Amino acid sequence: MKNLIPKSFGKKRIAIVLGSTIIVAASVGMLLYQGTKNTVSLTLNGQKTIVKTHAATVNDILAEFEITAKAEDYIHPSKDSIIKDGLEVEWRPAQQVKLNVDGKETVIWTTAKKVEGFLSEQKLDVAEHDKLSLSKDTKIEDNMQIAIEKAFPIKLIVGGSEQQVWSTSTTVADFLRKQGVGLNELDRVEPQLAENVQPQNIVNVIRIEKVTDVVEEPVQFATITKKDHSLHEGKEKVISEGKNGLLSKQFEVTKENGKEVARAFISEKVVTEKTDKVVAVGTKQLVAQVSRGEDNSQGSGREIYVSSTAYTAGCNGCSGTTATGINLKQNPNAKVIAVDPNIIPLGTKVYVEGYGYAVAADKGGAIKGHKIDVFFPSKSDAYRWGVKKVKIRVLN
């Protein structure tokens, strides 16, 4: 029987047994090797995966994935942390962001995911009125530009009404548009619309309007005098009463913030014509004229010496009308003297040396005793008369 089994068959069997033993040993070894690996949750730039690794540190496991971390990158836990089973590792590469704050640009490395996180990371406070170029939930990308314009206080005056508002750097025109301030055609703005607003500026909108104003003015009637020889001198008689007229004037009125600043005449028209007053003025002498040819040295009458001065109808404190009613302005050639009625009664005819025949028709507060005031139509004549002692004759 033993001879029936070939010797070659025995050798093959031994080889198979040895091969199987090696394979089993290798498999067992492999299983033992794999069983010593740690299971790690690895998040690389937002992509999460579960890996088994014999890496000793976080840096080693990043190297397994051919990742060379920069100092600015986000690594958690730190690169030298020991790998343990169940560890969670996150790597997020830093990205460059160009930050511009009020025109000043800075390049910053960041690992923030969104703009809001970036602002928090940089401790940048964006107030309610500040201008941010991107929304806070915008995802951060490499070489992204983020601009911030800080708001500043502005005093805004519209039509005289003042308020405090906030603005970023912009033109006056854009500033007013953002504030909802509309402009009328005539309105004036200070500073001008094309200028840029600056911190602590005062933007003043002056509301200008032009309106038409109609004003009615009375037209005063005039008094017309007519000589009447049938009336005694100094007497007046109204022939027809006067009546005021009415004139309508039209003006263009310019108003700033409701207050009138200019007025320009446009036109006028007569609503009612005026009627002038007509007055008859007597020219008949109040007393009988004494003959100029009468010899002064003859005739009756007492003679007295008096101190004399001179006055006019327009002198200081003079009314122009004598105490007896003679209007000296209308009768400049009247021969009149002012007297003390206790010495010479009013209405008395007199003859004044150097002056001629006259009537004692006036009196005055300063004319007391033997003193007279001689009337002249002009100041020059009165100055020439001066102050002197004269002889007068009382004729009646």
GIVEN-V415290 format. One record per residue. PSI is psi in whole degrees, 0 to 359 (999 if undefined). OMEGA is omega as a letter, one per 20 degrees, with the letter a starting at -180 (* if undefined). Layout:
psi->PSI omega->OMEGA
psi->PSI omega->OMEGA
//
This chain:
psi->311 omega->a
psi->329 omega->a
psi->339 omega->a
psi->339 omega->a
psi->123 omega->a
psi->148 omega->r
psi->330 omega->a
psi->327 omega->r
psi->326 omega->r
psi->321 omega->r
psi->321 omega->r
psi->320 omega->a
psi->319 omega->r
psi->320 omega->a
psi->320 omega->a
psi->317 omega->a
psi->317 omega->r
psi->319 omega->r
psi->316 omega->a
psi->321 omega->a
psi->319 omega->r
psi->316 omega->a
psi->316 omega->a
psi->318 omega->a
psi->320 omega->r
psi->318 omega->a
psi->317 omega->r
psi->319 omega->r
psi->317 omega->r
psi->316 omega->r
psi->319 omega->r
psi->322 omega->a
psi->313 omega->a
psi->328 omega->a
psi->342 omega->r
psi->355 omega->r
psi->150 omega->r
psi->141 omega->r
psi->124 omega->a
psi->136 omega->r
psi->113 omega->a
psi->122 omega->r
psi->112 omega->a
psi->109 omega->r
psi->43 omega->r
psi->348 omega->a
psi->121 omega->a
psi->137 omega->r
psi->157 omega->r
psi->126 omega->a
psi->156 omega->r
psi->131 omega->a
psi->151 omega->r
psi->7 omega->a
psi->142 omega->a
psi->323 omega->a
psi->170 omega->r
psi->321 omega->r
psi->323 omega->r
psi->318 omega->a
psi->327 omega->r
psi->323 omega->r
psi->324 omega->r
psi->330 omega->r
psi->17 omega->r
psi->42 omega->r
psi->120 omega->r
psi->105 omega->a
psi->137 omega->r
psi->164 omega->r
psi->331 omega->a
psi->348 omega->a
psi->159 omega->r
psi->120 omega->r
psi->127 omega->r
psi->127 omega->i
psi->185 omega->a
psi->161 omega->a
psi->330 omega->a
psi->11 omega->r
psi->142 omega->a
psi->136 omega->r
psi->129 omega->r
psi->156 omega->r
psi->132 omega->r
psi->5 omega->a
psi->144 omega->r
psi->121 omega->a
psi->134 omega->r
psi->134 omega->r
psi->128 omega->r
psi->116 omega->a
psi->141 omega->r
psi->148 omega->r
psi->150 omega->r
psi->135 omega->r
psi->134 omega->r
psi->110 omega->a
psi->126 omega->r
psi->114 omega->r
psi->111 omega->a
psi->43 omega->r
psi->352 omega->r
psi->117 omega->a
psi->139 omega->r
psi->139 omega->r
psi->126 omega->a
psi->136 omega->r
psi->135 omega->a
psi->151 omega->r
psi->11 omega->r
psi->148 omega->a
psi->323 omega->a
psi->168 omega->a
psi->320 omega->a
psi->318 omega->r
psi->322 omega->r
psi->315 omega->r
psi->319 omega->r
psi->318 omega->r
psi->321 omega->a
psi->3 omega->a
psi->46 omega->r
psi->119 omega->r
psi->113 omega->r
psi->106 omega->a
psi->173 omega->a
psi->320 omega->a
psi->357 omega->r
psi->158 omega->a
psi->119 omega->r
psi->128 omega->a
psi->334 omega->a
psi->153 omega->r
psi->154 omega->a
psi->337 omega->a
psi->11 omega->r
psi->135 omega->a
psi->137 omega->r
psi->133 omega->r
psi->157 omega->a
psi->138 omega->r
psi->21 omega->r
psi->147 omega->r
psi->128 omega->r
psi->123 omega->a
psi->137 omega->r
psi->126 omega->r
psi->116 omega->a
psi->133 omega->r
psi->150 omega->r
psi->158 omega->a
psi->142 omega->r
psi->138 omega->r
psi->120 omega->a
psi->125 omega->r
psi->120 omega->r
psi->115 omega->r
psi->29 omega->r
psi->350 omega->r
psi->125 omega->a
psi->142 omega->r
psi->158 omega->r
psi->126 omega->a
psi->174 omega->r
psi->148 omega->a
psi->153 omega->r
psi->172 omega->a
psi->122 omega->a
psi->176 omega->r
psi->161 omega->r
psi->322 omega->a
psi->313 omega->r
psi->321 omega->r
psi->313 omega->a
psi->322 omega->r
psi->317 omega->r
psi->331 omega->r
psi->358 omega->r
psi->26 omega->a
psi->112 omega->r
psi->151 omega->a
psi->136 omega->r
psi->167 omega->a
psi->322 omega->a
psi->353 omega->a
psi->148 omega->r
psi->137 omega->a
psi->133 omega->r
psi->124 omega->i
psi->177 omega->a
psi->158 omega->a
psi->328 omega->a
psi->347 omega->a
psi->157 omega->r
psi->141 omega->r
psi->145 omega->a
psi->158 omega->r
psi->140 omega->r
psi->13 omega->r
psi->157 omega->r
psi->116 omega->r
psi->117 omega->a
psi->118 omega->r
psi->112 omega->a
psi->114 omega->a
psi->120 omega->a
psi->133 omega->r
psi->152 omega->r
psi->127 omega->a
psi->161 omega->r
psi->129 omega->r
psi->130 omega->r
psi->124 omega->a
psi->131 omega->r
psi->126 omega->a
psi->139 omega->r
psi->147 omega->r
psi->111 omega->a
psi->135 omega->r
psi->154 omega->r
psi->158 omega->r
psi->120 omega->a
psi->125 omega->r
psi->142 omega->r
psi->133 omega->r
psi->136 omega->r
psi->111 omega->a
psi->348 omega->r
psi->346 omega->r
psi->144 omega->r
psi->151 omega->r
psi->131 omega->a
psi->347 omega->r
psi->146 omega->r
psi->151 omega->r
psi->126 omega->r
psi->121 omega->r
psi->317 omega->r
psi->137 omega->a
psi->151 omega->r
psi->159 omega->r
psi->130 omega->r
psi->148 omega->r
psi->183 omega->a
psi->129 omega->a
psi->131 omega->r
psi->123 omega->r
psi->138 omega->a
psi->130 omega->a
psi->149 omega->r
psi->118 omega->a
psi->128 omega->r
psi->128 omega->a
psi->140 omega->r
psi->119 omega->a
psi->38 omega->r
psi->353 omega->a
psi->137 omega->a
psi->130 omega->r
psi->344 omega->r
psi->151 omega->r
psi->125 omega->a
psi->131 omega->a
psi->135 omega->r
psi->302 omega->a
psi->171 omega->r
psi->156 omega->r
psi->150 omega->a
psi->121 omega->r
psi->314 omega->r
psi->130 omega->r
psi->145 omega->r
psi->156 omega->r
psi->119 omega->a
psi->149 omega->r
psi->136 omega->a
psi->125 omega->a
psi->132 omega->r
psi->130 omega->a
psi->124 omega->a
psi->142 omega->r
psi->356 omega->a
psi->130 omega->a
psi->141 omega->a
psi->333 omega->a
psi->158 omega->r
psi->136 omega->a
psi->137 omega->r
psi->139 omega->a
psi->127 omega->a
psi->335 omega->a
psi->1 omega->a
psi->139 omega->a
psi->118 omega->a
psi->337 omega->a
psi->348 omega->a
psi->175 omega->r
psi->164 omega->a
psi->166 omega->r
psi->147 omega->a
psi->150 omega->a
psi->138 omega->r
psi->156 omega->r
psi->133 omega->a
psi->160 omega->r
psi->131 omega->a
psi->145 omega->r
psi->180 omega->a
psi->153 omega->r
psi->169 omega->r
psi->171 omega->a
psi->337 omega->a
psi->20 omega->a
psi->163 omega->a
psi->121 omega->a
psi->358 omega->a
psi->140 omega->r
psi->340 omega->a
psi->352 omega->r
psi->132 omega->a
psi->169 omega->r
psi->338 omega->r
psi->3 omega->r
psi->8 omega->r
psi->126 omega->r
psi->104 omega->a
psi->334 omega->r
psi->326 omega->r
psi->346 omega->r
psi->67 omega->a
psi->342 omega->a
psi->7 omega->r
psi->144 omega->r
psi->104 omega->a
psi->141 omega->r
psi->151 omega->r
psi->135 omega->a
psi->171 omega->r
psi->112 omega->a
psi->340 omega->r
psi->338 omega->r
psi->311 omega->r
psi->114 omega->a
psi->148 omega->r
psi->143 omega->a
psi->354 omega->a
psi->137 omega->r
psi->138 omega->a
psi->164 omega->r
psi->122 omega->a
psi->125 omega->a
psi->124 omega->r
psi->353 omega->a
psi->321 omega->r
psi->194 omega->a
psi->141 omega->a
psi->174 omega->r
psi->134 omega->r
psi->87 omega->a
psi->1 omega->a
psi->165 omega->r
psi->170 omega->a
psi->158 omega->a
psi->332 omega->a
psi->356 omega->a
psi->96 omega->a
psi->139 omega->r
psi->215 omega->a
psi->71 omega->r
psi->140 omega->r
psi->159 omega->r
psi->121 omega->a
psi->131 omega->a
psi->135 omega->r
psi->148 omega->a
psi->340 omega->a
psi->155 omega->r
psi->324 omega->a
psi->319 omega->r
psi->321 omega->a
psi->320 omega->r
psi->322 omega->a
psi->325 omega->r
psi->316 omega->r
psi->215 omega->r
psi->122 omega->a
psi->162 omega->r
psi->129 omega->a
psi->162 omega->r
psi->133 omega->r
psi->153 omega->r
psi->124 omega->r
psi->115 omega->a
psi->331 omega->r
psi->999 omega->*
//
